[in-house]
Amino acid sequence: MGWSLPIFRVAGIQLRIHVTFLLLIAWLAFGYYSEGGSAAALGRVIFILLLFVCVVLHEFGHAFAAKGFGINTPDITLLPIGGVARLERMPEEPLQELVIAMAGPAVNVVIALALALTIDWHAVMEPRVVESPNLGLQLLAMNVWLLLFNLLPAFPMDGGRVLRALLAIRMPYARATQIAANVGQGFAFLFGFAGLLIPNPFLIFIALFVYIGASQEAALAQMKDVSRRFPVSSAMVREFRSLPEDATLEEAVDALLATSQHDFPVMGDNGNVAGVLTRHDLIAALRRGDPHIRVGEVMRRDVPTVTTGTRFEDAFRIMQECHCPAVPVLDSMKRLVGLLTPENVTELMMVQSAMPRRRPAA
Ligand SMILES: [Zn+2]
């Protein structure tokens, strides 16, 4: 996630803090300072830091539950609406998603119960100590609030994931996600509307984050769904130029400038794909300035190929794993018939969201 600063690493998980979270702390501290002076502001900042610890523990609840299903969490980012634990992959089983989603709020329940047991309720109830609010009681209230807020059935809150998992038991994953995302956007409008009426900038802020989170979740699920249903042949580049292995760099430069292509499949003498010449490698070779270098000497040879029938999902994974800018597509006779690039994937998504009922080309 952009605009976030790394704080520390625990158990292989990088904790990051989003700049908007720092802005929130600064805004709250300034508000209390202008009301009650520096002592009040300091007390508030300590409270916010303790609250921050509760949010972090909540996210670690998700991360450890995911670990139980063999899913790692590369990082946790703290946002003003709470934390986001980025799992390396989403669980395939709805029930696993349910357990992971519930693990965070469960941590808040444990914290709230622990606080409820340690608070001296007699002292709290005494009217004469009301002038200095009890820190434990405030934290208890905040944990209950965190719990209820997170259980709202709206993406990207945990309740939204619970809702999707429950729906996904009975219907396709993409449809379940779309419904949960729509509910999330509905809540975002409610928060935004309430924020304007009261008026409360923090609520408007929350509304914005919830809306963006819900949209991202829906786009991700759609991507997964589309990439599963479509074969590579439905979106590969069919018109492209290739280069022979013994072409000069001069010829490669011509091809680069004359087309909008960045990366060129290189054909060996036997007519098979020998590798891919990327723009990056071509420019690096030009810097060395030797006019006798041939394309075959600077191309990448370790590039995997896919076939027209490969599912998009698998091809996309192969492309990410090899860090290839373009993957050659072969037909059943091992002839080069296409190229798959990250732009193809984006375009297929755009077409699919404009025409949701479009079926894969035969
Ligand atoms: Zn959570």
Residues whose N, C-alpha, C, O or C-beta is under 5 A from the ligand:
A	BS01	ZN	G104 D158
